[in-house]
Amino acid sequence: MRDVIQKIVAAETEAKQAVEEARAEADRIIAEARKKAQDISATAHKEAAAEADRIIATAAAEAGKEKEKDWQGRRRGSKERSVSTRPEKAFL
């Protein structure tokens, strides 16, 4: 009888140790998963910020070109208008 009780206690101890090891393994796996998730998130954030910067730079460059075209068009238009829109100068 005593032998059976000792075997039960030993099995219980082994089971507790196995559960503790499994919990430690689970904690390591969770920690690794969290770290990977943080790395992926940081990388995605950096990539999104870089893409936003590229989009903004492209939009700013296009806006600058449009502004320059508009400004040049107004300069050309102002010369033409000064002759055609001021009839008093046309008669002189």
Salt bridges, closest charged atoms under 4 A:
ASP3 OD2 - LYS7 NZ 3.82
GLU25 OE1 - ARG28 NH2 2.45
ASP39 OD1 - LYS35 NZ 2.94
GLU51 OE1 - ARG54 NH2 2.62
ASP70 OD2 - ARG74 NE 3.28
